[in-house]
């Protein structure tokens, strides 16, 4: 079966969905969902996401040099999706969707309290990549909800991270499989 070349990335699914939170120069918060996100390096601790160049998120990161990567669980699906709406510059998606800003150590940008994991990052590097810009952040502090780390390992069934399939379709982890 052939697939439209423009839809190639949909086969790399499901993808972890994150909410990237920033502030503008005036200190007004912004949050936007991204599913083009991944860890990049263990030492130093680097995380990356790809943004369209015109996003407020990217402009804010360029202005302040920091951001947070927030990982929402299944219970935040509707609020996460609402953050994807086109809000005017200077309107806080966090406040409009009734999420809670959480001050984070080492950055101006807030974390989102309702998310089960928050990575506070300073801008490490940005790389133009086709119709997107890859933003790489160095993690400077982390906030993880109690109960999602069990026996020293992340428990995806407890956290229920939102995984993006395509368009408006998401899934959550189901079966746990261990290689023997």
Secondary structure in CASP SS format (residue, H / E / C, confidence):
PFRMAT SS
TARGET T0000
AUTHOR 0000-0000-0000
METHOD secondary structure of the structure
MODEL  1
X C 1.00
X C 1.00
X C 1.00
X C 1.00
X H 1.00
X H 1.00
X H 1.00
X H 1.00
X H 1.00
X H 1.00
X H 1.00
X C 1.00
X C 1.00
X C 1.00
X E 1.00
X E 1.00
X C 1.00
X E 1.00
X E 1.00
X E 1.00
X E 1.00
X E 1.00
X E 1.00
X C 1.00
X C 1.00
X C 1.00
X C 1.00
X C 1.00
X E 1.00
X E 1.00
X E 1.00
X E 1.00
X E 1.00
X E 1.00
X C 1.00
X C 1.00
X E 1.00
X E 1.00
X E 1.00
X E 1.00
X E 1.00
X C 1.00
X C 1.00
X C 1.00
X C 1.00
X E 1.00
X E 1.00
X E 1.00
X E 1.00
X E 1.00
X E 1.00
X E 1.00
X C 1.00
X C 1.00
X C 1.00
X H 1.00
X H 1.00
X H 1.00
X H 1.00
X H 1.00
X H 1.00
X H 1.00
X H 1.00
X H 1.00
X C 1.00
X E 1.00
X E 1.00
X E 1.00
X E 1.00
X E 1.00
X E 1.00
X C 1.00
X E 1.00
X H 1.00
X H 1.00
X H 1.00
X H 1.00
X H 1.00
X H 1.00
X H 1.00
X H 1.00
X H 1.00
X C 1.00
X C 1.00
X C 1.00
X C 1.00
X C 1.00
X C 1.00
X C 1.00
X C 1.00
X C 1.00
X C 1.00
X H 1.00
X H 1.00
X H 1.00
X H 1.00
X C 1.00
X C 1.00
X C 1.00
X C 1.00
X E 1.00
X E 1.00
X C 1.00
X C 1.00
X C 1.00
X C 1.00
X C 1.00
X C 1.00
X C 1.00
X C 1.00
X E 1.00
X E 1.00
X C 1.00
X C 1.00
X C 1.00
X C 1.00
X E 1.00
X E 1.00
X E 1.00
X E 1.00
X E 1.00
X E 1.00
X E 1.00
X E 1.00
X E 1.00
X E 1.00
X E 1.00
X E 1.00
X E 1.00
X C 1.00
X C 1.00
X E 1.00
X E 1.00
X E 1.00
X E 1.00
X E 1.00
X E 1.00
X E 1.00
X E 1.00
X E 1.00
X E 1.00
X E 1.00
X E 1.00
X E 1.00
X C 1.00
X C 1.00
X C 1.00
X C 1.00
X E 1.00
X E 1.00
X C 1.00
X C 1.00
X E 1.00
X E 1.00
X C 1.00
X H 1.00
X H 1.00
X H 1.00
X H 1.00
X C 1.00
X E 1.00
X C 1.00
X E 1.00
X E 1.00
X E 1.00
X E 1.00
X C 1.00
X C 1.00
X E 1.00
X E 1.00
X E 1.00
X C 1.00
X C 1.00
X C 1.00
X C 1.00
X C 1.00
X C 1.00
X C 1.00
X C 1.00
X C 1.00
END
